[in-house]
Amino acid sequence: MGAVFKHINDARQFIVDKLSDDALLGRNGYMMREGTYIIDYDPSQQAYAADLIHVICEHDLPDRGVTPIEVNLYDLVLQRLDNDGAWEGLVEAEAVSERSDLIEMLEGVADAKGYLAKKVMEVIEAHGDADIAFVTGIGETFPYVRAHNLLSGLSSKIPIVLVFPGRYEHFADGTTSVNILGLEQESGEGYYRATRVFDL
């Protein structure tokens, strides 16, 4: 079942200890497991989680000699909308379109497996001294950005940690599911090549 914390703030020391481990960071010549990790938390604790990740990245990990970077998916989507001049069309469509149509439009713009995954990798590669990358903004970009599509497009030499409000679940048929915002799903969407930090 892994470590259980009533509040995400209570997990601070645990997260820092696990994510500063030399084996996890690949400092022994190889990375432990597949190098992709998940920190899931109660959606009602969103603001606390954002502050916690900031403190961990700004203070806790550097104090352990670890250089982290944070990549926010929501910021990347906003940049894409700005760069493509898509805001006006999106606002106009919002007034007359069904929710499903808007989601489909945003899925096309965001393109998790293609554009977003590429941008995440560009940010990571631009910080050549980074030891670990935190990917945030997953809750803010749901449902038009799907975590499994993003993960399938990522391939990094350093560990990547997805941070999201919800639950990472394992099903009896061997599939796994990232239930963003705690929304129930009938079955898994497939296999997420990721390990919960709380299961380390």
C-alpha positions in Angstrom: 0.0 0.0 0.0 2.9 2.3 0.6 3.3 5.3 2.8 0.0 7.1 3.8 -0.2 10.8 4.8 -3.3 12.5 5.9 -2.1 15.8 4.5 0.4 16.4 1.7 2.4 18.7 3.9 3.0 15.8 6.2 4.8 14.0 3.4 7.5 16.6 2.9 10.3 14.8 4.6 9.4 11.5 3.0 9.3 13.0 -0.5 12.7 14.8 0.0 14.3 11.6 1.4 13.1 9.4 -1.5 13.8 11.9 -4.3 17.4 12.7 -3.1 18.4 9.1 -3.1 21.5 8.5 -5.2 20.1 5.3 -6.8 16.9 7.0 -7.8 18.8 9.9 -9.3 21.1 7.5 -11.3 24.2 8.7 -9.5 25.5 5.1 -9.4 25.7 4.9 -13.1 22.1 3.7 -13.8 18.6 4.9 -12.8 16.6 2.8 -10.4 13.3 1.6 -12.1 12.2 3.4 -15.2 12.8 7.0 -13.9 9.2 8.2 -14.0 7.4 8.8 -10.7 4.1 10.2 -9.4 3.1 12.2 -6.4 -0.7 12.1 -6.1 -2.6 14.0 -3.4 -6.1 14.9 -2.3 -7.5 17.5 -4.7 -8.7 19.6 -1.8 -5.0 20.2 -0.9 -4.1 21.7 -4.3 -2.8 25.0 -2.9 -0.8 23.3 -0.2 0.7 20.9 -2.8 1.8 23.7 -5.1 3.5 25.5 -2.2 5.1 22.3 -1.0 6.6 21.5 -4.4 8.0 25.0 -4.6 9.7 24.7 -1.2 11.1 21.3 -2.1 12.5 22.6 -5.3 13.8 25.9 -4.0 15.2 24.7 -0.7 15.0 21.1 0.4 16.5 19.3 -2.6 19.2 21.9 -3.2 20.1 21.6 0.5 20.7 17.9 -0.3 22.9 18.7 -3.3 20.1 17.9 -5.8 19.2 20.4 -8.6 15.5 20.2 -9.5 13.5 21.9 -12.2 9.7 22.4 -12.4 7.8 22.3 -15.7 4.2 23.6 -15.5 1.9 22.2 -18.2 -0.6 24.9 -17.8 2.0 27.5 -18.6 3.0 25.6 -21.7 -0.6 25.4 -22.9 -1.0 29.2 -22.4 2.2 29.9 -24.3 0.9 27.7 -27.2 -2.4 29.6 -27.3 -0.6 32.9 -27.3 1.9 31.9 -29.9 -0.8 30.4 -32.2 -3.1 33.4 -31.7 -5.8 30.9 -30.7 -7.3 32.8 -27.8 -10.0 34.7 -29.8 -11.2 31.7 -31.7 -11.4 29.7 -28.4 -13.4 32.4 -26.6 -15.8 32.6 -29.5 -16.2 28.8 -29.6 -16.8 28.7 -25.9 -20.0 30.7 -26.3 -21.6 28.4 -28.9 -19.9 25.0 -28.6 -20.6 21.9 -26.5 -18.2 21.1 -23.7 -17.0 18.0 -25.6 -16.2 20.1 -28.7 -14.2 22.6 -26.6 -12.2 19.7 -25.0 -11.5 18.3 -28.5 -10.3 21.7 -29.7 -8.0 22.1 -26.7 -6.7 18.5 -27.1 -5.7 19.4 -30.6 -3.9 22.6 -29.5 -2.2 21.1 -26.5 -1.3 17.8 -28.2 0.0 16.0 -25.0 2.0 13.3 -26.8 3.5 15.5 -29.4 3.8 19.2 -28.7 3.6 19.2 -24.8 5.9 16.2 -24.4 8.4 17.9 -26.8 8.2 21.2 -24.9 8.7 19.4 -21.5 11.8 17.7 -22.9 13.1 21.0 -24.3 12.9 22.6 -20.9 14.7 19.6 -19.3 17.4 19.6 -21.9 17.9 23.4 -21.5 18.7 22.8 -17.8 21.7 20.4 -18.3 22.6 20.6 -14.7 19.2 19.4 -13.5 19.1 16.1 -11.5 15.3 15.7 -11.4 12.2 17.3 -13.1 8.8 18.0 -11.6 5.9 18.2 -14.0 3.0 20.2 -12.5 -0.2 21.8 -13.8 -1.7 18.5 -14.6 -4.9 19.2 -12.7 -5.3 22.6 -14.4 -5.0 21.1 -17.9 -7.4 18.1 -17.3 -9.3 16.8 -19.2 -7.7 18.0 -22.5 -4.3 16.9 -21.4 -4.1 13.2 -20.5 -1.2 12.1 -18.4 -0.8 8.8 -20.1 -0.4 10.5 -23.5 2.1 12.9 -22.0 4.1 10.0 -20.4 4.2 8.0 -23.6 6.0 11.0 -25.3 8.6 11.5 -22.6 12.1 10.0 -22.6 14.5 11.6 -20.2 17.9 10.9 -18.8 16.9 12.3 -15.4 13.9 11.2 -13.2 10.6 12.9 -14.0 8.0 13.3 -11.2 4.4 14.0 -12.2 2.5 15.9 -9.5 -1.3 15.9 -9.6 -4.5 16.1 -7.6 -6.1 12.7 -7.6 -5.2 9.1 -7.3 -2.9 6.7 -9.0 -4.6 3.4 -9.0 -3.8 -0.2 -9.9 -6.6 -2.5 -11.2 -7.1 -6.2 -10.9 -6.5 -6.7 -14.7 -3.0 -5.2 -14.4 -3.9 -1.8 -15.8 -3.3 1.4 -14.0 -5.1 4.7 -14.0 -4.3 8.3 -13.1 -7.6 9.6 -11.8 -7.2 13.3 -12.0 -9.2 15.3 -9.4 -10.3 11.9 -7.9 -12.9 11.3 -10.7 -13.9 7.7 -10.7 -13.1 5.6 -13.8 -14.6 2.2 -14.7 -11.3 0.7 -15.7 -7.7 1.6 -16.3 -6.6 3.5 -19.4 -3.6 1.3 -19.8 -0.2 0.8 -18.1 1.5 3.9 -16.7 5.2 3.4 -16.7 5.5 5.2 -13.4 6.0 4.5 -9.7 4.3 6.3 -6.9 6.8 8.1 -4.7 4.8 6.9 -1.7 5.4 3.3 -2.8 9.1 3.6 -2.8 
